């Protein structure tokens, strides 16, 4: 069974990732799979920020 609270906490911690964090995380990733995970999470967060900027007409 998945730990729902752990997933929620992971989301909360990841949603504040910025470009500098992403670069550092990618440099220190221990495997290709970890790099893919970081890229996927970073892309998701960026997409959410883009949607918010568009919704708020800040572009």
CHARMM-style PDB file with segment names, atoms N, HN, CA, C and O in Angstrom:
ATOM      1  N   UNK     1       0.850  -1.178   0.000  1.00  0.00      PROA
ATOM      2  CA  UNK     1       0.000   0.000   0.000  1.00  0.00      PROA
ATOM      3  C   UNK     1       0.895   1.240   0.000  1.00  0.00      PROA
ATOM      4  O   UNK     1       1.914   1.276   0.690  1.00  0.00      PROA
ATOM      5  N   UNK     2       0.519   2.230  -0.757  1.00  0.00      PROA
ATOM      6  HN  UNK     2      -0.309   2.201  -1.317  1.00  0.00      PROA
ATOM      7  CA  UNK     2       1.284   3.470  -0.843  1.00  0.00      PROA
ATOM      8  C   UNK     2       1.033   4.344   0.390  1.00  0.00      PROA
ATOM      9  O   UNK     2      -0.081   4.398   0.911  1.00  0.00      PROA
ATOM     10  N   UNK     3       2.067   5.014   0.837  1.00  0.00      PROA
ATOM     11  HN  UNK     3       2.972   4.970   0.413  1.00  0.00      PROA
ATOM     12  CA  UNK     3       1.965   5.924   1.977  1.00  0.00      PROA
ATOM     13  C   UNK     3       1.502   7.286   1.442  1.00  0.00      PROA
ATOM     14  O   UNK     3       2.307   8.077   0.950  1.00  0.00      PROA
ATOM     15  N   UNK     4       0.224   7.539   1.545  1.00  0.00      PROA
ATOM     16  HN  UNK     4      -0.430   6.897   1.944  1.00  0.00      PROA
ATOM     17  CA  UNK     4      -0.365   8.769   0.984  1.00  0.00      PROA
ATOM     18  C   UNK     4       0.249  10.021   1.581  1.00  0.00      PROA
ATOM     19  O   UNK     4       0.455  11.009   0.876  1.00  0.00      PROA
ATOM     20  N   UNK     5       0.540   9.991   2.862  1.00  0.00      PROA
ATOM     21  HN  UNK     5       0.372   9.188   3.435  1.00  0.00      PROA
ATOM     22  CA  UNK     5       1.129  11.162   3.517  1.00  0.00      PROA
ATOM     23  C   UNK     5       2.535  11.421   2.981  1.00  0.00      PROA
ATOM     24  O   UNK     5       2.923  12.575   2.797  1.00  0.00      PROA
ATOM     25  N   UNK     6       3.289  10.372   2.732  1.00  0.00      PROA
ATOM     26  HN  UNK     6       2.973   9.435   2.881  1.00  0.00      PROA
ATOM     27  CA  UNK     6       4.646  10.525   2.189  1.00  0.00      PROA
ATOM     28  C   UNK     6       4.588  11.137   0.787  1.00  0.00      PROA
ATOM     29  O   UNK     6       5.410  11.985   0.442  1.00  0.00      PROA
ATOM     30  N   UNK     7       3.624  10.707  -0.012  1.00  0.00      PROA
ATOM     31  HN  UNK     7       2.956  10.018   0.268  1.00  0.00      PROA
ATOM     32  CA  UNK     7       3.466  11.260  -1.363  1.00  0.00      PROA
ATOM     33  C   UNK     7       3.085  12.732  -1.282  1.00  0.00      PROA
ATOM     34  O   UNK     7       3.614  13.552  -2.032  1.00  0.00      PROA
ATOM     35  N   UNK     8       2.184  13.065  -0.388  1.00  0.00      PROA
ATOM     36  HN  UNK     8       1.754  12.398   0.221  1.00  0.00      PROA
ATOM     37  CA  UNK     8       1.782  14.464  -0.208  1.00  0.00      PROA
ATOM     38  C   UNK     8       2.980  15.308   0.223  1.00  0.00      PROA
ATOM     39  O   UNK     8       3.188  16.404  -0.297  1.00  0.00      PROA
ATOM     40  N   UNK     9       3.759  14.803   1.162  1.00  0.00      PROA
ATOM     41  HN  UNK     9       3.590  13.912   1.584  1.00  0.00      PROA
ATOM     42  CA  UNK     9       4.939  15.537   1.633  1.00  0.00      PROA
ATOM     43  C   UNK     9       5.956  15.708   0.499  1.00  0.00      PROA
ATOM     44  O   UNK     9       6.565  16.769   0.361  1.00  0.00      PROA
ATOM     45  N   UNK    10       6.131  14.676  -0.296  1.00  0.00      PROA
ATOM     46  HN  UNK    10       5.636  13.814  -0.184  1.00  0.00      PROA
ATOM     47  CA  UNK    10       7.048  14.759  -1.442  1.00  0.00      PROA
ATOM     48  C   UNK    10       6.590  15.847  -2.409  1.00  0.00      PROA
ATOM     49  O   UNK    10       7.401  16.644  -2.881  1.00  0.00      PROA
ATOM     50  N   UNK    11       5.306  15.880  -2.698  1.00  0.00      PROA
ATOM     51  HN  UNK    11       4.647  15.233  -2.314  1.00  0.00      PROA
ATOM     52  CA  UNK    11       4.759  16.929  -3.573  1.00  0.00      PROA
ATOM     53  C   UNK    11       5.023  18.311  -2.982  1.00  0.00      PROA
ATOM     54  O   UNK    11       5.482  19.209  -3.687  1.00  0.00      PROA
ATOM     55  N   UNK    12       4.739  18.485  -1.706  1.00  0.00      PROA
ATOM     56  HN  UNK    12       4.366  17.755  -1.133  1.00  0.00      PROA
ATOM     57  CA  UNK    12       4.933  19.786  -1.058  1.00  0.00      PROA
ATOM     58  C   UNK    12       6.395  20.222  -1.122  1.00  0.00      PROA
ATOM     59  O   UNK    12       6.690  21.400  -1.324  1.00  0.00      PROA
ATOM     60  N   UNK    13       7.290  19.285  -0.952  1.00  0.00      PROA
ATOM     61  HN  UNK    13       7.051  18.328  -0.788  1.00  0.00      PROA
ATOM     62  CA  UNK    13       8.713  19.612  -0.981  1.00  0.00      PROA
ATOM     63  C   UNK    13       9.177  19.904  -2.402  1.00  0.00      PROA
ATOM     64  O   UNK    13      10.050  20.749  -2.603  1.00  0.00      PROA
ATOM     65  N   UNK    14       8.613  19.227  -3.379  1.00  0.00      PROA
ATOM     66  HN  UNK    14       7.904  18.541  -3.216  1.00  0.00      PROA
ATOM     67  CA  UNK    14       9.053  19.389  -4.773  1.00  0.00      PROA
ATOM     68  C   UNK    14       8.482  20.631  -5.447  1.00  0.00      PROA
ATOM     69  O   UNK    14       9.094  21.152  -6.380  1.00  0.00      PROA
ATOM     70  N   UNK    15       7.343  21.112  -5.006  1.00  0.00      PROA
ATOM     71  HN  UNK    15       6.846  20.689  -4.249  1.00  0.00      PROA
ATOM     72  CA  UNK    15       6.694  22.196  -5.735  1.00  0.00      PROA
ATOM     73  C   UNK    15       7.439  23.522  -5.666  1.00  0.00      PROA
ATOM     74  O   UNK    15       7.111  24.449  -6.407  1.00  0.00      PROA
ATOM     75  N   UNK    16       8.429  23.630  -4.796  1.00  0.00      PROA
ATOM     76  HN  UNK    16       8.696  22.878  -4.195  1.00  0.00      PROA
ATOM     77  CA  UNK    16       9.213  24.856  -4.707  1.00  0.00      PROA
ATOM     78  C   UNK    16      10.565  24.751  -5.411  1.00  0.00      PROA
ATOM     79  O   UNK    16      11.411  25.632  -5.259  1.00  0.00      PROA
ATOM     80  N   UNK    17      10.773  23.686  -6.177  1.00  0.00      PROA
ATOM     81  HN  UNK    17      10.085  22.971  -6.301  1.00  0.00      PROA
ATOM     82  CA  UNK    17      12.025  23.523  -6.905  1.00  0.00      PROA
ATOM     83  C   UNK    17      12.165  24.651  -7.926  1.00  0.00      PROA
ATOM     84  O   UNK    17      11.216  24.981  -8.637  1.00  0.00      PROA
ATOM     85  N   UNK    18      13.355  25.233  -7.988  1.00  0.00      PROA
ATOM     86  HN  UNK    18      14.126  24.965  -7.411  1.00  0.00      PROA
ATOM     87  CA  UNK    18      13.614  26.264  -8.993  1.00  0.00      PROA
ATOM     88  C   UNK    18      14.736  25.789  -9.917  1.00  0.00      PROA
ATOM     89  O   UNK    18      15.273  24.695  -9.745  1.00  0.00      PROA
ATOM     90  N   UNK    19      15.078  26.614 -10.885  1.00  0.00      PROA
ATOM     91  HN  UNK    19      14.642  27.503 -11.025  1.00  0.00      PROA
ATOM     92  CA  UNK    19      16.062  26.219 -11.894  1.00  0.00      PROA
ATOM     93  C   UNK    19      17.405  25.853 -11.267  1.00  0.00      PROA
ATOM     94  O   UNK    19      18.007  24.847 -11.642  1.00  0.00      PROA
ATOM     95  N   UNK    20      17.877  26.655 -10.320  1.00  0.00      PROA
ATOM     96  HN  UNK    20      17.388  27.472 -10.015  1.00  0.00      PROA
ATOM     97  CA  UNK    20      19.169  26.368  -9.678  1.00  0.00      PROA
ATOM     98  C   UNK    20      19.129  25.035  -8.940  1.00  0.00      PROA
ATOM     99  O   UNK    20      20.094  24.270  -8.977  1.00  0.00      PROA
ATOM    100  N   UNK    21      18.014  24.759  -8.272  1.00  0.00      PROA
ATOM    101  HN  UNK    21      17.231  25.380  -8.242  1.00  0.00      PROA
ATOM    102  CA  UNK    21      17.863  23.474  -7.581  1.00  0.00      PROA
ATOM    103  C   UNK    21      17.933  22.323  -8.585  1.00  0.00      PROA
ATOM    104  O   UNK    21      18.590  21.311  -8.339  1.00  0.00      PROA
ATOM    105  N   UNK    22      17.255  22.489  -9.708  1.00  0.00      PROA
ATOM    106  HN  UNK    22      16.722  23.311  -9.908  1.00  0.00      PROA
ATOM    107  CA  UNK    22      17.208  21.441 -10.721  1.00  0.00      PROA
ATOM    108  C   UNK    22      18.605  21.128 -11.233  1.00  0.00      PROA
ATOM    109  O   UNK    22      18.983  19.962 -11.350  1.00  0.00      PROA
ATOM    110  N   UNK    23      19.365  22.165 -11.537  1.00  0.00      PROA
ATOM    111  HN  UNK    23      19.057  23.111 -11.442  1.00  0.00      PROA
ATOM    112  CA  UNK    23      20.739  21.950 -12.027  1.00  0.00      PROA
ATOM    113  C   UNK    23      21.569  21.199 -10.998  1.00  0.00      PROA
ATOM    114  O   UNK    23      22.289  20.262 -11.344  1.00  0.00      PROA
ATOM    115  N   UNK    24      21.477  21.596  -9.750  1.00  0.00      PROA
ATOM    116  HN  UNK    24      20.892  22.357  -9.468  1.00  0.00      PROA
ATOM    117  CA  UNK    24      22.233  20.948  -8.681  1.00  0.00      PROA
ATOM    118  C   UNK    24      21.788  19.496  -8.508  1.00  0.00      PROA
ATOM    119  O   UNK    24      22.621  18.602  -8.359  1.00  0.00      PROA
ATOM    120  N   UNK    25      20.490  19.269  -8.528  1.00  0.00      PROA
ATOM    121  HN  UNK    25      19.814  19.995  -8.649  1.00  0.00      PROA
ATOM    122  CA  UNK    25      19.974  17.908  -8.380  1.00  0.00      PROA
ATOM    123  C   UNK    25      20.424  17.009  -9.530  1.00  0.00      PROA
ATOM    124  O   UNK    25      20.768  15.847  -9.318  1.00  0.00      PROA
ATOM    125  N   UNK    26      20.420  17.554 -10.748  1.00  0.00      PROA
ATOM    126  HN  UNK    26      20.140  18.499 -10.920  1.00  0.00      PROA
ATOM    127  CA  UNK    26      20.848  16.768 -11.905  1.00  0.00      PROA
ATOM    128  C   UNK    26      22.339  16.434 -11.818  1.00  0.00      PROA
ATOM    129  O   UNK    26      22.747  15.319 -12.143  1.00  0.00      PROA
ATOM    130  N   UNK    27      23.143  17.392 -11.384  1.00  0.00      PROA
ATOM    131  HN  UNK    27      22.812  18.298 -11.121  1.00  0.00      PROA
ATOM    132  CA  UNK    27      24.582  17.153 -11.245  1.00  0.00      PROA
ATOM    133  C   UNK    27      24.881  16.079 -10.207  1.00  0.00      PROA
ATOM    134  O   UNK    27      25.852  15.333 -10.341  1.00  0.00      PROA
ATOM    135  N   UNK    28      24.062  16.001  -9.190  1.00  0.00      PROA
ATOM    136  HN  UNK    28      23.274  16.607  -9.080  1.00  0.00      PROA
ATOM    137  CA  UNK    28      24.320  15.074  -8.085  1.00  0.00      PROA
ATOM    138  C   UNK    28      23.496  13.796  -8.143  1.00  0.00      PROA
ATOM    139  O   UNK    28      23.556  12.979  -7.224  1.00  0.00      PROA
ATOM    140  N   UNK    29      22.737  13.616  -9.198  1.00  0.00      PROA
ATOM    141  HN  UNK    29      22.688  14.280  -9.945  1.00  0.00      PROA
ATOM    142  CA  UNK    29      21.930  12.399  -9.326  1.00  0.00      PROA
ATOM    143  C   UNK    29      22.843  11.178  -9.408  1.00  0.00      PROA
ATOM    144  O   UNK    29      23.916  11.226 -10.009  1.00  0.00      PROA
ATOM    145  N   UNK    30      22.402  10.106  -8.804  1.00  0.00      PROA
ATOM    146  HN  UNK    30      21.530  10.068  -8.316  1.00  0.00      PROA
ATOM    147  CA  UNK    30      23.226   8.899  -8.727  1.00  0.00      PROA
ATOM    148  C   UNK    30      22.965   7.904  -9.847  1.00  0.00      PROA
ATOM    149  O   UNK    30      23.678   6.911  -9.988  1.00  0.00      PROA
ATOM    150  N   UNK    31      21.938   8.179 -10.641  1.00  0.00      PROA
ATOM    151  HN  UNK    31      21.358   8.986 -10.526  1.00  0.00      PROA
ATOM    152  CA  UNK    31      21.634   7.270 -11.749  1.00  0.00      PROA
ATOM    153  C   UNK    31      20.864   8.022 -12.831  1.00  0.00      PROA
ATOM    154  O   UNK    31      20.365   9.125 -12.610  1.00  0.00      PROA
ATOM    155  N   UNK    32      20.781   7.396 -14.006  1.00  0.00      PROA
ATOM    156  HN  UNK    32      21.186   6.500 -14.186  1.00  0.00      PROA
ATOM    157  CA  UNK    32      19.993   7.983 -15.085  1.00  0.00      PROA
ATOM    158  C   UNK    32      18.524   8.060 -14.681  1.00  0.00      PROA
ATOM    159  O   UNK    32      17.837   9.029 -15.002  1.00  0.00      PROA
ATOM    160  N   UNK    33      18.051   7.049 -13.983  1.00  0.00      PROA
ATOM    161  HN  UNK    33      18.609   6.262 -13.722  1.00  0.00      PROA
ATOM    162  CA  UNK    33      16.658   7.030 -13.539  1.00  0.00      PROA
ATOM    163  C   UNK    33      16.366   8.200 -12.599  1.00  0.00      PROA
ATOM    164  O   UNK    33      15.308   8.825 -12.689  1.00  0.00      PROA
ATOM    165  N   UNK    34      17.305   8.494 -11.699  1.00  0.00      PROA
ATOM    166  HN  UNK    34      18.164   7.987 -11.626  1.00  0.00      PROA
ATOM    167  CA  UNK    34      17.123   9.628 -10.793  1.00  0.00      PROA
ATOM    168  C   UNK    34      17.112  10.936 -11.571  1.00  0.00      PROA
ATOM    169  O   UNK    34      16.316  11.824 -11.267  1.00  0.00      PROA
ATOM    170  N   UNK    35      17.980  11.072 -12.571  1.00  0.00      PROA
ATOM    171  HN  UNK    35      18.627  10.350 -12.818  1.00  0.00      PROA
ATOM    172  CA  UNK    35      17.986  12.272 -13.417  1.00  0.00      PROA
ATOM    173  C   UNK    35      16.653  12.424 -14.139  1.00  0.00      PROA
ATOM    174  O   UNK    35      16.103  13.522 -14.220  1.00  0.00      PROA
ATOM    175  N   UNK    36      16.135  11.308 -14.666  1.00  0.00      PROA
ATOM    176  HN  UNK    36      16.582  10.416 -14.601  1.00  0.00      PROA
ATOM    177  CA  UNK    36      14.837  11.343 -15.349  1.00  0.00      PROA
ATOM    178  C   UNK    36      13.734  11.792 -14.392  1.00  0.00      PROA
ATOM    179  O   UNK    36      12.855  12.566 -14.771  1.00  0.00      PROA
ATOM    180  N   UNK    37      13.784  11.308 -13.159  1.00  0.00      PROA
ATOM    181  HN  UNK    37      14.498  10.680 -12.851  1.00  0.00      PROA
ATOM    182  CA  UNK    37      12.799  11.691 -12.155  1.00  0.00      PROA
ATOM    183  C   UNK    37      12.870  13.193 -11.889  1.00  0.00      PROA
ATOM    184  O   UNK    37      11.841  13.869 -11.863  1.00  0.00      PROA
ATOM    185  N   UNK    38      14.078  13.715 -11.693  1.00  0.00      PROA
ATOM    186  HN  UNK    38      14.914  13.166 -11.715  1.00  0.00      PROA
ATOM    187  CA  UNK    38      14.262  15.147 -11.427  1.00  0.00      PROA
ATOM    188  C   UNK    38      13.750  15.967 -12.607  1.00  0.00      PROA
ATOM    189  O   UNK    38      13.059  16.967 -12.412  1.00  0.00      PROA
ATOM    190  N   UNK    39      14.079  15.556 -13.820  1.00  0.00      PROA
ATOM    191  HN  UNK    39      14.640  14.743 -13.978  1.00  0.00      PROA
ATOM    192  CA  UNK    39      13.595  16.281 -15.011  1.00  0.00      PROA
ATOM    193  C   UNK    39      12.070  16.266 -15.083  1.00  0.00      PROA
ATOM    194  O   UNK    39      11.447  17.286 -15.378  1.00  0.00      PROA
ATOM    195  N   UNK    40      11.482  15.124 -14.818  1.00  0.00      PROA
ATOM    196  HN  UNK    40      11.988  14.295 -14.579  1.00  0.00      PROA
ATOM    197  CA  UNK    40      10.022  15.007 -14.888  1.00  0.00      PROA
ATOM    198  C   UNK    40       9.351  15.904 -13.855  1.00  0.00      PROA
ATOM    199  O   UNK    40       8.397  16.616 -14.169  1.00  0.00      PROA
ATOM    200  N   UNK    41       9.845  15.867 -12.634  1.00  0.00      PROA
ATOM    201  HN  UNK    41      10.620  15.288 -12.379  1.00  0.00      PROA
ATOM    202  CA  UNK    41       9.270  16.702 -11.574  1.00  0.00      PROA
ATOM    203  C   UNK    41       9.472  18.175 -11.903  1.00  0.00      PROA
ATOM    204  O   UNK    41       8.545  18.972 -11.759  1.00  0.00      PROA
ATOM    205  N   UNK    42      10.660  18.542 -12.340  1.00  0.00      PROA
ATOM    206  HN  UNK    42      11.412  17.894 -12.457  1.00  0.00      PROA
ATOM    207  CA  UNK    42      10.952  19.940 -12.669  1.00  0.00      PROA
ATOM    208  C   UNK    42      10.069  20.434 -13.808  1.00  0.00      PROA
ATOM    209  O   UNK    42       9.559  21.553 -13.763  1.00  0.00      PROA
ATOM    210  N   UNK    43       9.891  19.600 -14.828  1.00  0.00      PROA
ATOM    211  HN  UNK    43      10.305  18.691 -14.864  1.00  0.00      PROA
ATOM    212  CA  UNK    43       9.020  19.982 -15.941  1.00  0.00      PROA
ATOM    213  C   UNK    43       7.577  20.164 -15.479  1.00  0.00      PROA
ATOM    214  O   UNK    43       6.904  21.105 -15.899  1.00  0.00      PROA
ATOM    215  N   UNK    44       7.103  19.270 -14.622  1.00  0.00      PROA
ATOM    216  HN  UNK    44       7.650  18.506 -14.281  1.00  0.00      PROA
ATOM    217  CA  UNK    44       5.749  19.388 -14.099  1.00  0.00      PROA
ATOM    218  C   UNK    44       5.569  20.699 -13.335  1.00  0.00      PROA
ATOM    219  O   UNK    44       4.583  21.407 -13.536  1.00  0.00      PROA
ATOM    220  N   UNK    45       6.520  21.019 -12.465  1.00  0.00      PROA
ATOM    221  HN  UNK    45       7.321  20.444 -12.302  1.00  0.00      PROA
ATOM    222  CA  UNK    45       6.439  22.248 -11.669  1.00  0.00      PROA
ATOM    223  C   UNK    45       6.466  23.465 -12.586  1.00  0.00      PROA
ATOM    224  O   UNK    45       5.700  24.408 -12.384  1.00  0.00      PROA
ATOM    225  N   UNK    46       7.337  23.456 -13.589  1.00  0.00      PROA
ATOM    226  HN  UNK    46       7.958  22.690 -13.754  1.00  0.00      PROA
ATOM    227  CA  UNK    46       7.400  24.562 -14.543  1.00  0.00      PROA
ATOM    228  C   UNK    46       6.073  24.714 -15.288  1.00  0.00      PROA
ATOM    229  O   UNK    46       5.594  25.833 -15.474  1.00  0.00      PROA
ATOM    230  N   UNK    47       5.485  23.612 -15.711  1.00  0.00      PROA
ATOM    231  HN  UNK    47       5.875  22.703 -15.560  1.00  0.00      PROA
ATOM    232  CA  UNK    47       4.188  23.673 -16.399  1.00  0.00      PROA
ATOM    233  C   UNK    47       3.115  24.289 -15.509  1.00  0.00      PROA
ATOM    234  O   UNK    47       2.297  25.078 -15.980  1.00  0.00      PROA
ATOM    235  N   UNK    48       3.115  23.936 -14.237  1.00  0.00      PROA
ATOM    236  HN  UNK    48       3.780  23.295 -13.854  1.00  0.00      PROA
ATOM    237  CA  UNK    48       2.125  24.498 -13.317  1.00  0.00      PROA
ATOM    238  C   UNK    48       2.325  26.003 -13.156  1.00  0.00      PROA
ATOM    239  O   UNK    48       1.354  26.759 -13.117  1.00  0.00      PROA
ATOM    240  N   UNK    49       3.577  26.434 -13.063  1.00  0.00      PROA
ATOM    241  HN  UNK    49       4.365  25.820 -13.095  1.00  0.00      PROA
ATOM    242  CA  UNK    49       3.867  27.868 -12.949  1.00  0.00      PROA
ATOM    243  C   UNK    49       3.471  28.601 -14.220  1.00  0.00      PROA
ATOM    244  O   UNK    49       2.966  29.721 -14.153  1.00  0.00      PROA
ATOM    245  N   UNK    50       3.692  27.986 -15.381  1.00  0.00      PROA
ATOM    246  HN  UNK    50       4.103  27.076 -15.436  1.00  0.00      PROA
ATOM    247  CA  UNK    50       3.287  28.589 -16.647  1.00  0.00      PROA
ATOM    248  C   UNK    50       1.764  28.725 -16.720  1.00  0.00      PROA
ATOM    249  O   UNK    50       1.255  29.769 -17.129  1.00  0.00      PROA
ATOM    250  N   UNK    51       1.044  27.689 -16.330  1.00  0.00      PROA
ATOM    251  HN  UNK    51       1.457  26.841 -15.998  1.00  0.00      PROA
ATOM    252  CA  UNK    51      -0.421  27.755 -16.322  1.00  0.00      PROA
ATOM    253  C   UNK    51      -0.909  28.875 -15.423  1.00  0.00      PROA
ATOM    254  O   UNK    51      -1.835  29.607 -15.773  1.00  0.00      PROA
ATOM    255  N   UNK    52      -0.285  29.006 -14.272  1.00  0.00      PROA
ATOM    256  HN  UNK    52       0.467  28.412 -13.988  1.00  0.00      PROA
ATOM    257  CA  UNK    52      -0.686  30.065 -13.334  1.00  0.00      PROA
ATOM    258  C   UNK    52      -0.404  31.442 -13.927  1.00  0.00      PROA
ATOM    259  O   UNK    52      -1.236  32.341 -13.811  1.00  0.00      PROA
ATOM    260  N   UNK    53       0.753  31.621 -14.558  1.00  0.00      PROA
ATOM    261  HN  UNK    53       1.429  30.891 -14.652  1.00  0.00      PROA
ATOM    262  CA  UNK    53       1.103  32.909 -15.171  1.00  0.00      PROA
ATOM    263  C   UNK    53       0.133  33.248 -16.289  1.00  0.00      PROA
ATOM    264  O   UNK    53      -0.261  34.405 -16.435  1.00  0.00      PROA
ATOM    265  N   UNK    54      -0.254  32.264 -17.073  1.00  0.00      PROA
ATOM    266  HN  UNK    54       0.066  31.324 -16.954  1.00  0.00      PROA
ATOM    267  CA  UNK    54      -1.211  32.499 -18.170  1.00  0.00      PROA
ATOM    268  C   UNK    54      -2.578  32.854 -17.590  1.00  0.00      PROA
ATOM    269  O   UNK    54      -3.227  33.791 -18.056  1.00  0.00      PROA
ATOM    270  N   UNK    55      -3.012  32.116 -16.584  1.00  0.00      PROA
ATOM    271  HN  UNK    55      -2.486  31.355 -16.206  1.00  0.00      PROA
ATOM    272  CA  UNK    55      -4.319  32.383 -15.966  1.00  0.00      PROA
ATOM    273  C   UNK    55      -4.369  33.779 -15.364  1.00  0.00      PROA
ATOM    274  O   UNK    55      -5.415  34.428 -15.374  1.00  0.00      PROA
ATOM    275  N   UNK    56      -3.238  34.240 -14.841  1.00  0.00      PROA
ATOM    276  HN  UNK    56      -2.388  33.713 -14.833  1.00  0.00      PROA
ATOM    277  CA  UNK    56      -3.174  35.560 -14.230  1.00  0.00      PROA
ATOM    278  C   UNK    56      -2.784  36.652 -15.241  1.00  0.00      PROA
ATOM    279  O   UNK    56      -2.614  37.819 -14.889  1.00  0.00      PROA
ATOM    280  N   UNK    57      -2.649  36.232 -16.502  1.00  0.00      PROA
ATOM    281  HN  UNK    57      -2.786  35.284 -16.787  1.00  0.00      PROA
ATOM    282  CA  UNK    57      -2.285  37.154 -17.608  1.00  0.00      PROA
ATOM    283  C   UNK    57      -1.004  37.929 -17.287  1.00  0.00      PROA
ATOM    284  O   UNK    57      -0.925  39.140 -17.492  1.00  0.00      PROA
ATOM    285  N   UNK    58      -0.003  37.200 -16.780  1.00  0.00      PROA
ATOM    286  HN  UNK    58      -0.067  36.216 -16.614  1.00  0.00      PROA
ATOM    287  CA  UNK    58       1.282  37.809 -16.438  1.00  0.00      PROA
ATOM    288  C   UNK    58       2.338  37.543 -17.497  1.00  0.00      PROA
ATOM    289  O   UNK    58       3.530  37.579 -17.190  1.00  0.00      PROA
ATOM    290  N   UNK    59       1.945  37.282 -18.711  1.00  0.00      PROA
ATOM    291  HN  UNK    59       0.977  37.253 -18.960  1.00  0.00      PROA
ATOM    292  CA  UNK    59       2.923  36.977 -19.757  1.00  0.00      PROA
ATOM    293  C   UNK    59       2.983  38.070 -20.774  1.00  0.00      PROA
ATOM    294  OT1 UNK    59       3.755  37.982 -21.730  1.00  0.00      PROA
TER     295      UNK     59
END
